[in-house]
Amino acid sequence: MKSLFLNLPMMADVTKIVNDDYVGFTFFVGCMAMMAASAFFFLSMNNFDRKWKTSILVSGLITFIAAVHYWYMRDYWAAFGESPTFFRYVDWTLTVPLMCVEFYLILKVAGAQKSLMWKLILASVVMLVTGYFGEAVYTTGSGPAVWGFISAVAYFYIVYEIWLGSAKKLAEAAGGATLKAHKMLCWFVLVGWAIYPLGYMAGTEGWYSGLGNLGLNMDVIYNIGDAINKIGFGLVVYGAAVAAQNND
């Protein structure tokens, strides 16, 4: 039994987080925060009717997937002292499309079609895959700028669709708690997701890398932003579910 505990890498890695390792600290806190959020969302599912239960489930899945990846990213940082770019993009490729699904789920009562969901999912996957290419694969010459441009086009398509496109019209038709939740989620995408292109620019060559001179560790910003965006997304949906149920 003693040898079993000695072989657990997570126990060894915890001791490596020193007091001034703010990156490791935010990885650990982010993991715990999203684990707690997952438990909250999963345990509260039965408080709502079927219309909102799926949305709460997806909120829990988003934070749970992120918590698992953050556990691995914390260990990676402790072992190598490097930004876990690969794990981070794997996490985003799973969680960001699910965040897009949330728009469809809350607008479904207003007649949203699955085509809206798939358009948002496709745009989010393009945004993330091209972002990964620019940050981790084609990292020299014009590669980061070209792939970053394609990623930005996909991002602004999502922004347009939810702020001005069919998603906005459906939200206005639904009104009430659905419209309020939609507006809040739109702000998360416009403002909260803005940290990711900033991190991309700071982590790639060319004029992008000038942001690195600000002296900010982008992993700390990513970690805080992830926790706020993913937990906040879920709490907005939860609040809409509570409001809708109280008005029924």
N, C-alpha and C positions, 0 to 999 in steps of 0.2 A: 504493500500500500504506500509506503514511504517513497519508493522509487517511482510510482505512478505519478505522484504529485510533483516530484522533482523534474519529471519529463514534460510537464505541461508548459508549453512555450509562453502562454499568456501570463503565467505567474512570474516567469523570468523577466518578461518584457515590462511588466508594471514597475519593477524596481529600477528600470532604466530611465523612467520619466523623472527628470530632475526638476527642481523648483522653477527654473527659468525656461523650461521647454514649453512655451506657449502653444506650439503646434500640437505636440503630443497631448497637452491638456485639453485643447479644443476637440481633438479626435475622440478622446475618452468621454468628455462631457456630452459631445454631440451624439455619441453612441447611446449613452444612458438616457438622454432626453428623448431620443426617438424611440427607444425601447419602451419608455414610460408612456409616450404618446400612443404607441401601438396597443399597449395593454388597455389604455383608456378607451380607444376607439372600438376595439374588439368586444370589450365588456359592456359597452353602451349600445351595441347593435340592437339588442332585443327590446330596447326602449322605443323603437320606431317602427312604423309600418313598412310594408314591402317597398313602397315608393322611395324611401330614403335609406333603407337598410343597406342596399348595395353600395350607395355612395359612401356610407360610413365604413363599410368593409374595405372599399378601395383606399380610403384614407388610411386605414390601419395597415394595409399592404404596402403602401408607399413608405410609411415610416419604418415598418418592419424590415423591408428590403434594405433601406438605407442604414438601419442599425447594424444589420449583419455585415454590410460592406464597410461600415465605419470601424467595426471590430477588426477586420482584416487590414484596413488602412492604418489603424493605430499600430498594429504589430509590424507592418511594413516600415512605417516611419521609425519605430523604435529600433528595428534591425539595421536599416540602411541610411537613415537620415535623409531620404530623398522623397520628393513629392510622389505619391502613389497614383500617377496619372492614369495608368491602365485600369486600376480598380475603380477610380472615380468615374471614368467614362462608362464602365460596365454598369455602375450604379445608376448613372444618369440615363443610360439607354433603356433601363427597365422602369425607372420611376417617373421620368418626364412624360413618356407616353401615357402612363397611368394618370398623371395630372391632367393631361389633355382629355382623357376619358371622363374625368369629373365634370368637364363642361357639358359633354353630351348627356351625362346622367341627370344633372340638375335641370337641363333644358328638355329632357325627354317628355316631361309633362306638358310642355308647350308645343309638342309635335316635332321635335328634332329627329332627323333621319340619321341612320347609321353612316350615311355618306359623310356627314359633318365630322363624326368621330374619326373615320378613317383618314379624312383629309388632314385633320390636326395631328393624328398619329404619324402619318407619312412625313409631314413637314418637320415634326420633332425629331424623327429618326434621321432625316437628311441633315438637319441642323447639327445633331450630335456626331454622326459618322464623319461628316466633312470637317467638323471641329477637331475630332481626334486625328484625322489625316494631317491637318495643318499643324497640330501641336506635337504629335508624337511620331509621325511617319515621314512626311515630306517637309522637313524642318529647315531646309536651306533654300537660298535663292528666293524666287517668287512664290514658292510653295505655300508658306503660311498665309500670305496675302490673298492668293487665289482661293484656297480652301476656306479661309476666314470669310471672304466675300460671299461664297456660296452659302456658308452657314448663316451669315447675317441675313441673306435674302429669305431663307427658310424661317428664321426667327421673326422677321418683320411681316411675313405672310401670316404667321400665327397671330401676331399683334393686330394686324388688319382684320382678320376673320372674327376675332372675338370683340374688338372695339367698334368696328364699322360694318362688318359683314353680316352674314345670315345669323350668326350666334347672337349678335346684339338685337336683331329684330325679334328673334324667338324669346329672348329674355324680357324685352319690353312687352311682348304679347302676354307673357306669363305674369309679370308684375309681382308685387308682394315680396315674400322672402326670397323667391327665385331671382328676381331682378336685383335685389340687394346683394345676394351672394355672388351673382355673376359679376357685378361691378367690382366687388372686393377681389375676386379672383383675377379679374383683368388688371387691377393695379399690381397684384403680385407678379404677374407676367411682365408687365411694363417696367416696374421699378425693381422688384426683387430679383428677377432674372437678369437684370442689367449687370450684376456683378460677374456673371460668367463670361461675357465678351471682354470685360475689362481684364479678367484673369487670363484669358486667352492672349490678349495683346501683351500682357506683361510677361507671358511665358514663351513667346516666340520671337524669332530674330527679326531684324529690320527696325523700322520706326516703332514697331510694337514694343520692343524691349525697353524703350525709354521709360515706360511706366515702372519698370523694375527699380529705377533710381529713386523712387519715392520712399524706399526703405521699408515697405510693407511686405509682410510675408503673405502671399496670396493663399496659401493653405489655410491660414487663420481666417481670412476673409471668406474663402469658400466654405469652411466648416460652419462658421456663424451664419452665413447666408443660407446654406443648406438647411440648417435646423429651423431658421425662421420661415423659409419658404415652404418646406414640406410639412412642418407641424402647423404653421399658419394656414396653409391650404386646407388641411383637415379640419382645423377649428372653425374656419369660415363655413365649410359644409355642415359641420355639426351644429353651428349656430343657426343656419338656415333650416335644418331639420327640426330643431327645437321650436323655432318661430312658426314654421308651417304647421307643426302638430298642435301648438297652442291656439292657432287660428281656426283649426278644424272644428 
